[in-house]
Amino acid sequence: MKSKSLFLLAGAALGLSAAVASATNDADRAYRAELLADAQQRSSLLAAGATVTHDNGHFTFTDATGNNQLWLGLYGDIRYLFNFGNDDRFGGNDGDFINGFQLNRVKLFAGGHVGSEDFEYYFQFGANGVDSSMGGSLYIEDFWGKYNFEGGTSVRVGQGRPGQGFEAMYQPWQFQSFERSLGHALFAVDRTQFIEVAYQNEDGTFDISGNINDGARQAGTNFTAASEADIGLGARANWYWEGNADDFAQQGSAPGQAYVGRLGGGVQWETHGETGIGTSDFDAFLFNLDAEAKGDSWSAGVYFYASNIDPDGGQDGWNFAFRARGGFNVSEQAEIYAYWDSLFLDDDLLASGSDDDFHFIGVGVNYFPIADSQAVRVGGEVVISLDDNTDLFTAVEDSIFIGSDSDLALFNLLGDPDNEVGLGFRLTILE
C-alpha cells in the first residue's frame, strides 16, 4: 500500500513539473517575442534618426530630416512679499504692515519649426495666481507663426509682442528685477494680435520691423471686441553698435562677457471709434526709446516711454516714464542690481492738486544655486516709493493710460501717502 502511494505521489510530481515547465516555456517565448518587438521598434526609431536633447534648459524633439522640431519649457515665479506704509492708508488701522505669498507667473511654452527650418512657431500658456481667490486663471499669451525668407526678411502672424522695447522682448526669466518698469506697465503696447514684416541684416547688427495690429494690449480679443482699435500701426528699429542680437539673450551679464551695446526706438499709432460695436472714440500715440550695454560682469540700460491719449471731445495729454538700471555679477552665480523708475503725468488729466510725478528706487540680488544654469533662481528685492503715490493709483483706476488694467501690487506697491517700502523674496524655476 505504501509503495502504491509513493508511486502515485511520484506520478503527480512529475505531472506538476511538466506543467510548470510548459508554463515557463510559454512565458519565455512571450518574453522573447516582446524583446524582439521592442528591438524592432527601437531599431526603427534609430533608423529614423529622431533625437531628443536637453539644451538651454529645454527638452527638444527633432525628426531625422531636421525639418520638424518641438522644444518645451516651463517657468514659475513664487514670491513672499512684505509691504510697509502708513497705518491708516486704507481707511482704517493696521495698514502699516501687509505680508503674504504671491504666485506671480506660471508659464508653459513651446516653439520650433514645422515642415522646414524656415517656418517657425511659438505658443505660450500663462497662469497668474493673483487673478482670483480660486488660484488664478489660465490663458493663451502667445501663438504665432513666422516664415523666414532669404536675405533676412521675415513675416510673422498671430498673437504676442510685435517689435517693441527691449524690456518687452525679454522673457521674465531673462530680466534681472522682479518686474519690468512701471513705464512698460502703463505705456507699452505689450501683447496684441498682428501681422509683422521684419528685416535683419546678415551680421545681425541692424533690424527693422513694421506691423498692423488690433491696438495696444489686445491679446485674446475677438474681432467684435469693443476695446479693439479700428487699426493699429507699429514700427521698430534696433541698431547694435557693438555685437549683435544674439548677445542679448539675458538682460544681465556674466564674467568674461565681451563689450556689446544697442540702441532702439519704436512707435505705435492707433485709432478707435469708427468701426466696431460700442467702441470708444479716441486716438493713441505711444513711443519708446531704449539703450543697453554690457561687458565683463556688468550691464546697464535706460528705457524711455511716452504716451498720448486723445479722446474725441475730451482732454488729451502726454505722459512720460523712464527706467535706468544697472547690474553687476559679484560671482559666477550671484548678481546685484539697482534701478530708478520715474513717471511724469500730464496734470491736465489728473484731479486738481494731484501730484503729477512719482519716483521709485529698487535694489535686489539674484543667486543661481546651479552653476552655469538659469534653471533655479533665488532672489530678493527692496522697492521704495519716494513720494506720496496715492494719486498714481487713482489715475490707474480712472483709466487714463493704455495700461489702465495694470496691477501695481505686482511691483509690491499698494499706495501710500508717505514713503511706502516693499520687500520681496522669490524662487523661480525654469525648465
C-alpha angles and dihedrals in degrees: 000000000000090000091052091050092049090050092052091047092050091050092051091049092051090049092050091048091052091050092049091048091050092049091047092051090050090051091047091050091049092048092049090050091050091050092050092049091049091048091051091050092048091047089051091052092047091049089051089056096224114163138196118200138171111220134153089006096302137097112240127197118198131176125226094266094051089227094108122052138161127186125184132206140179130197134181134177118199118185140184112200137193123193125191124192148122115335096231099034093120096048097271145046129293094045094120096088130033126168141167148113126301122193094200106174138004115176137181112191140169140177144163138124134289130208091352138020086243095065110072130181137187135184134177134189117201135193123191113201094203097062098090145357088256092069105274135288135278119230142162109258101173136015120156144142125215133192120201115209126197115276097039100289121131139176121211126188131181140049126326139069114326115204109313141128124343091244092055095051094054114091116231092258090053101057126074107226128063091256141010115258126295086243090062092046093054107027110026127104091229117170123359140142113271154144114232135189116200140177130200124183121238099264094042096242096121135032135170133184142179130194146183112220146167093252135275116321095004100138116142097017129133119231088254093058114128091218095060121104122243083235136342124201124194137177136179137182129189129190124193109206090184126019123351143259094289090065092067102062087123131034091223130061136233137217108283095022111153118234112271134164141180142185128200144169137190141184136199127192123181138168129205138189108048098085135028138042119307094339125169116244112235144112125227133198121190127184135180135181124190140181129185136176136171141174142163103351096332137091136178138180143177121202122189127189134186127185134186121185115187113187119196107261093359140096117284123202146175124241126188137193140172140182125202115190141169137185138192132194108228089185139355090274104034135060135178125206143179135194142186119213121193132180125193111190129192106256090209087070095050132074115272111278095017121140111253103193130054132186132196134179127199136186128185150159133223124199124189108200094192110072116239091005138102091197096108126028131180115194147168132199138183120200122188126194108216095196145037097281101182092105089058090058090048090052091051090050090049090057098230091143135067086237094051091136092060115132105219090192085079085069091050088251121131103166125268138180089222133041104301118198127208124198119187140177126193147181118207126190124197124184 
